[in-house]
Amino acid sequence: MEQEITFGERVLNGFLSLMVVVLVGILLSVVLCLILWAFGFF
């Protein structure tokens, strides 16, 4: 039961994983900035 992954599905999967990485990075940077602000670095 082999299914061929089409080019569009591969592009969509790559795009979605890239978006997940970008969103996690933004979330981590916001948390880091809040921690630094709480300790008076800003």
N, CA, C and O atoms as CSV, one atom per row, in Angstrom:
chain,resi,resn,atom,element,x,y,z
A,1,MET,N,N,0.837,-1.192,0.000
A,1,MET,CA,C,0.000,0.000,0.000
A,1,MET,C,C,0.878,1.250,0.000
A,1,MET,O,O,0.938,1.980,0.989
A,2,GLU,N,N,1.544,1.480,-1.101
A,2,GLU,CA,C,2.424,2.637,-1.201
A,2,GLU,C,C,1.688,3.808,-1.823
A,2,GLU,O,O,0.991,3.657,-2.827
A,3,GLN,N,N,1.849,4.973,-1.222
A,3,GLN,CA,C,1.239,6.181,-1.777
A,3,GLN,C,C,2.347,7.144,-2.169
A,3,GLN,O,O,3.264,7.417,-1.395
A,4,GLU,N,N,2.239,7.648,-3.384
A,4,GLU,CA,C,3.210,8.628,-3.844
A,4,GLU,C,C,2.865,10.001,-3.284
A,4,GLU,O,O,1.722,10.449,-3.372
A,5,ILE,N,N,3.851,10.658,-2.713
A,5,ILE,CA,C,3.651,12.020,-2.223
A,5,ILE,C,C,3.866,12.971,-3.399
A,5,ILE,O,O,4.932,12.989,-4.014
A,6,THR,N,N,2.842,13.755,-3.696
A,6,THR,CA,C,2.950,14.665,-4.829
A,6,THR,C,C,3.840,15.844,-4.465
A,6,THR,O,O,4.143,16.083,-3.296
A,7,PHE,N,N,4.250,16.572,-5.495
A,7,PHE,CA,C,5.116,17.735,-5.279
A,7,PHE,C,C,4.420,18.793,-4.431
A,7,PHE,O,O,5.044,19.415,-3.572
A,8,GLY,N,N,3.130,18.994,-4.673
A,8,GLY,CA,C,2.376,19.981,-3.913
A,8,GLY,C,C,2.296,19.630,-2.427
A,8,GLY,O,O,2.404,20.507,-1.569
A,9,GLU,N,N,2.107,18.351,-2.130
A,9,GLU,CA,C,2.054,17.931,-0.733
A,9,GLU,C,C,3.394,18.121,-0.051
A,9,GLU,O,O,3.451,18.493,1.121
A,10,ARG,N,N,4.481,17.866,-0.782
A,10,ARG,CA,C,5.807,18.071,-0.204
A,10,ARG,C,C,6.070,19.551,0.075
A,10,ARG,O,O,6.629,19.908,1.112
A,11,VAL,N,N,5.657,20.413,-0.872
A,11,VAL,CA,C,5.823,21.861,-0.679
A,11,VAL,C,C,4.998,22.318,0.514
A,11,VAL,O,O,5.472,23.102,1.336
A,12,LEU,N,N,3.756,21.829,0.611
A,12,LEU,CA,C,2.882,22.220,1.722
A,12,LEU,C,C,3.447,21.749,3.053
A,12,LEU,O,O,3.426,22.497,4.031
A,13,ASN,N,N,3.953,20.518,3.107
A,13,ASN,CA,C,4.535,20.014,4.349
A,13,ASN,C,C,5.761,20.820,4.748
A,13,ASN,O,O,5.931,21.136,5.926
A,14,GLY,N,N,6.611,21.158,3.799
A,14,GLY,CA,C,7.783,21.966,4.097
A,14,GLY,C,C,7.398,23.344,4.580
A,14,GLY,O,O,7.990,23.867,5.525
A,15,PHE,N,N,6.398,23.940,3.929
A,15,PHE,CA,C,5.929,25.270,4.314
A,15,PHE,C,C,5.357,25.251,5.730
A,15,PHE,O,O,5.634,26.150,6.524
A,16,LEU,N,N,4.559,24.227,6.047
A,16,LEU,CA,C,3.948,24.154,7.371
A,16,LEU,C,C,4.996,23.929,8.453
A,16,LEU,O,O,4.904,24.521,9.528
A,17,SER,N,N,5.994,23.080,8.188
A,17,SER,CA,C,7.025,22.879,9.203
A,17,SER,C,C,7.857,24.135,9.379
A,17,SER,O,O,8.283,24.440,10.493
A,18,LEU,N,N,8.097,24.872,8.301
A,18,LEU,CA,C,8.813,26.145,8.406
A,18,LEU,C,C,8.016,27.139,9.245
A,18,LEU,O,O,8.591,27.848,10.072
A,19,MET,N,N,6.704,27.200,9.043
A,19,MET,CA,C,5.863,28.105,9.817
A,19,MET,C,C,5.873,27.734,11.298
A,19,MET,O,O,5.888,28.618,12.154
A,20,VAL,N,N,5.865,26.440,11.611
A,20,VAL,CA,C,5.917,26.000,13.003
A,20,VAL,C,C,7.215,26.452,13.647
A,20,VAL,O,O,7.213,26.937,14.778
A,21,VAL,N,N,8.333,26.295,12.929
A,21,VAL,CA,C,9.638,26.714,13.458
A,21,VAL,C,C,9.656,28.224,13.689
A,21,VAL,O,O,10.147,28.692,14.716
A,22,VAL,N,N,9.111,28.994,12.719
A,22,VAL,CA,C,9.088,30.454,12.863
A,22,VAL,C,C,8.231,30.867,14.062
A,22,VAL,O,O,8.631,31.735,14.837
A,23,LEU,N,N,7.058,30.252,14.219
A,23,LEU,CA,C,6.175,30.621,15.318
A,23,LEU,C,C,6.785,30.272,16.667
A,23,LEU,O,O,6.666,31.047,17.616
A,24,VAL,N,N,7.443,29.104,16.769
A,24,VAL,CA,C,8.102,28.726,18.021
A,24,VAL,C,C,9.234,29.697,18.324
A,24,VAL,O,O,9.430,30.073,19.479
A,25,GLY,N,N,9.984,30.110,17.300
A,25,GLY,CA,C,11.056,31.079,17.512
A,25,GLY,C,C,10.536,32.415,18.004
A,25,GLY,O,O,11.131,33.023,18.894
A,26,ILE,N,N,9.429,32.882,17.434
A,26,ILE,CA,C,8.825,34.141,17.878
A,26,ILE,C,C,8.368,34.016,19.331
A,26,ILE,O,O,8.597,34.917,20.137
A,27,LEU,N,N,7.730,32.909,19.656
A,27,LEU,CA,C,7.250,32.703,21.018
A,27,LEU,C,C,8.409,32.693,22.012
A,27,LEU,O,O,8.316,33.312,23.072
A,28,LEU,N,N,9.489,32.004,21.686
A,28,LEU,CA,C,10.643,31.946,22.580
A,28,LEU,C,C,11.282,33.316,22.743
A,28,LEU,O,O,11.702,33.674,23.843
A,29,SER,N,N,11.360,34.086,21.664
A,29,SER,CA,C,11.977,35.410,21.771
A,29,SER,C,C,11.112,36.344,22.614
A,29,SER,O,O,11.647,37.163,23.361
A,30,VAL,N,N,9.782,36.238,22.509
A,30,VAL,CA,C,8.900,37.056,23.338
A,30,VAL,C,C,9.072,36.696,24.805
A,30,VAL,O,O,9.158,37.585,25.652
A,31,VAL,N,N,9.122,35.405,25.117
A,31,VAL,CA,C,9.314,34.973,26.501
A,31,VAL,C,C,10.665,35.458,27.018
A,31,VAL,O,O,10.763,35.920,28.155
A,32,LEU,N,N,11.704,35.357,26.195
A,32,LEU,CA,C,13.037,35.808,26.598
A,32,LEU,C,C,13.046,37.314,26.860
A,32,LEU,O,O,13.645,37.772,27.833
A,33,CYS,N,N,12.389,38.077,26.000
A,33,CYS,CA,C,12.326,39.533,26.198
A,33,CYS,C,C,11.566,39.879,27.474
A,33,CYS,O,O,11.956,40.803,28.188
A,34,LEU,N,N,10.498,39.162,27.773
A,34,LEU,CA,C,9.758,39.412,29.010
A,34,LEU,C,C,10.610,39.105,30.235
A,34,LEU,O,O,10.561,39.836,31.224
A,35,ILE,N,N,11.390,38.033,30.176
A,35,ILE,CA,C,12.270,37.672,31.297
A,35,ILE,C,C,13.338,38.748,31.477
A,35,ILE,O,O,13.599,39.175,32.602
A,36,LEU,N,N,13.956,39.189,30.385
A,36,LEU,CA,C,14.981,40.229,30.475
A,36,LEU,C,C,14.385,41.532,30.994
A,36,LEU,O,O,15.006,42.225,31.800
A,37,TRP,N,N,13.169,41.870,30.527
A,37,TRP,CA,C,12.510,43.088,30.999
A,37,TRP,C,C,12.208,43.015,32.495
A,37,TRP,O,O,12.322,44.010,33.212
A,38,ALA,N,N,11.820,41.820,32.956
A,38,ALA,CA,C,11.500,41.643,34.382
A,38,ALA,C,C,12.743,41.841,35.242
A,38,ALA,O,O,12.642,42.306,36.377
A,39,PHE,N,N,13.919,41.492,34.710
A,39,PHE,CA,C,15.154,41.645,35.477
A,39,PHE,C,C,15.807,43.001,35.230
A,39,PHE,O,O,16.892,43.262,35.750
A,40,GLY,N,N,15.170,43.865,34.448
A,40,GLY,CA,C,15.629,45.220,34.298
A,40,GLY,C,C,16.731,45.423,33.270
A,40,GLY,O,O,17.512,46.366,33.391
A,41,PHE,N,N,16.814,44.567,32.266
A,41,PHE,CA,C,17.818,44.745,31.233
A,41,PHE,C,C,17.366,45.764,30.180
A,41,PHE,O,O,18.184,46.286,29.422
A,42,PHE,N,N,16.049,46.043,30.141
A,42,PHE,CA,C,15.548,46.990,29.161
A,42,PHE,C,C,15.076,48.264,29.827
A,42,PHE,O,O,14.617,49.183,29.148
